[in-house]
Amino acid sequence: MMQTTIPKEIVEELKTIREDLDYIKKHMVDVDTILTPEEEKRLEESLKEYKEGGTTRLEDFEKELGG
């Protein structure tokens, strides 16, 4: 069986790429956690409505629907 030798430069470059990938994975932001300005506004409005008691519990809503 023939053995192939990988040049040291390529091995070092691959190690560097692996380190970069590990760093990126650790510091990636989940895009689903970022709100658009409109979504942020709607969230704030919803939280205000909730705090003021203007919301309905899911269980109560389902009872109203007959479910």
N, C-alpha and C positions, 0 to 999 in steps of 0.2 A: 504494500500500500504506500502511496506517495504522500509525503507530508508537505504542507504548504506553510511557508513562513510569512507572517504578516509584518510589514515594516513597523518599526517602533513609532514613527510619526503617526501612522494611521491608528495604532493602538492608543496613543496619547490623545489624539483628536476624538476618538470614540469615548474615552473616559470623560473628556471635557463636555462633550455633547450629553452624556448621561448625567453629569452633575447639573448642567443647565436644565435638563428636563426635570430632574428631581426638584430643583428650585422652583421652576414654573408650576409644577403640580402642587407644591406646598403653598404657593402664593396666589393661585388662581382664584378669581372671584366667580361664584356661581351666578351666571347671568340671570337666573330666575329670581335672584334676591335683589336685583336692582329695579327700582321703580322709576317710571317715567314721571315727569312733572304732573301730568294728568292723573296718573295712578296715585301719586302721593297726595294730591288734593282730594281725591275721592276717599282715600284711606282716612285722612284727617276728618273729613265730613262724617264718615261712618263712625269713627271713634267718638266724635262729639255727640252724635245722635245716640249712640250706645250709652254714654255717660249721663245723658239727659233722660234716659229711660224711654226713648222713642223707638225701641226695637222690640221684636217679638222672638221669644225662644223658639227654637226649631220644633220642639215637642208640641208647643201650643199651636204653632202654625200648621203642623201636620194634623192636629185634632180638628182645626177649623176646616181643613180640606176633607175631613172624614177618613183620614188614613191611619 
